[in-house]
Amino acid sequence: MASASEIVVTLPGARRVDAQVGKHVVHTDQSVEDGGEDAAPSPFQLFLAAIGTCAGVFVQGFCAKREISAEGIRIVERSRVNEAGALVAVDLEIQVPPSFPEKYREALVRVAEKCSVKQAIQAQPKFEVKTVVAG
């Protein structure tokens, strides 16, 4: 099996949870309604943001490779949940300026669909959770 990356999660207090990802620290918090201070996105919001930003990386790369300006391109992500609040769909709308070449508009959809975050979710990875005594 290929090597895995390691992310270290810490609990700094209140409802905040941080993740050390390489040299970066990702901060999360809960909404005020959920007992947090709303000082950072919730973990679920970061999960959803990872989908849209990943698509953005692929769209940006597509434009750079073809020397097309990415200025004015936006990706609007909307999530749909069922009555129980479970995520059932994620819609990505790639908004391009009028000057964006029409011949590449559908190609943007195809390249955004190659997003590695989206593909990882669709592959339905196995999750293993365990407790160990540290120290």
N, C-alpha and C positions, 0 to 999 in steps of 0.2 A: 504494500500500500504506500502511496506517496506520503511524504512528510506532512504533518499537520502544523498549522500555525497556532501560536498560543496567545490568548488574550487573558489578562489577569483582571478580575472584577473585584472591586473593593466597595465597602459600605461606609462612606464618610460621615453619615449621620442623617437624622430626620428621614425623609423618604428619598434621599439622593443615593444614587448608585453610579460609580465611575468604572470605566473600562480602560485599561492601559493597552493600547494597540500599537505595538512597535514603539516609536518615540512620541506618540500622541496620546492624550487622555481625552476620552469621550465622556462627557458629563450627562447624566439623566436625572430627572426628577419626576414627581407625580404632580398632577393638577392640584389646585387648592381643594377642590371637591373630593379628591382622593387622599387628602391628608398631607400633600406636599406643599411646596412653595411656588411651583410652576417656574422655577429658576432655569430650567433646561427642558428640552423635549423629553417626552416619556420614551421608554424603550420601544414601544410599539410605533410611535411617531418616527423614531430613527430607522426602524425596520422599513416603514413605508418610504421614508426619504431615501433609503439606500436603493430602492427600486428606481425611483425617478432620477436620482443622480447618476446611477449606473447607465441608464438609457442616455442621459446627457453626455456622459463620457464617450459612448459609442457614436452618438450624433456628431459631437465635436470632432472626433477622430475622422469620421467620414468627410466632414467639411474640410478639415485641414489637409487631408490626403488629396483632395481635388482642388485645393486653393479657392474654396468658396467661403465667403465671409459667414461666420456663425452669428454675427451681430444681429440682435433682434429676435433670435430663436428662443422660444420658451417651451418648456414641457410642463403642462398642467396635468397633475395626477389627481384622480378622484377614486376613492375606494368605496366599495359597496359592501354593506353588511346585511346579514339576515336579522330576523326578529330577535334572536338570541345575542346579537352583537358580534357574531362570528364573521370574519372577512370571507366574502364569497367572490369578489371580483376587484380587479384593479384596472382602471382605464387610464391610458396615457394619451394625451392630446398634444401633438407636436405642432406648435404654432410658429409659422414662418412669416417673415415680412413679405410684402408684395414683390419685392425684388428677387426673392429666392427663386432659382431656376425651376420651372415646373417639371422638367424632365427628371429631377432628383427627388421630388416630393414623396413618391411611393417608396423609393430606395431608403429614405430616412426611416420609414416604418419598418422595413425589413432589417435595417441595421440596429434599430432600437430593440427589436425583438431578440437580438443576439446577446443582450445584456446578460452577463454572467450571474448576477443576482437572481434575475428571473429564471434562468436555466437551473440554478441551484435549487430554487423553490420547487420547480416543476419536477426535478429529479427525486423529490421526497427523501431527503437524507435521513438516515437513522440517527436518533438522539439517544445518548446514554448519559444518565445522571447518577452520580454516586457520592457518598460521603467518605472522606478520609480524615484521619487525625493528623494535623499539621504541627510541625515544631519538633 
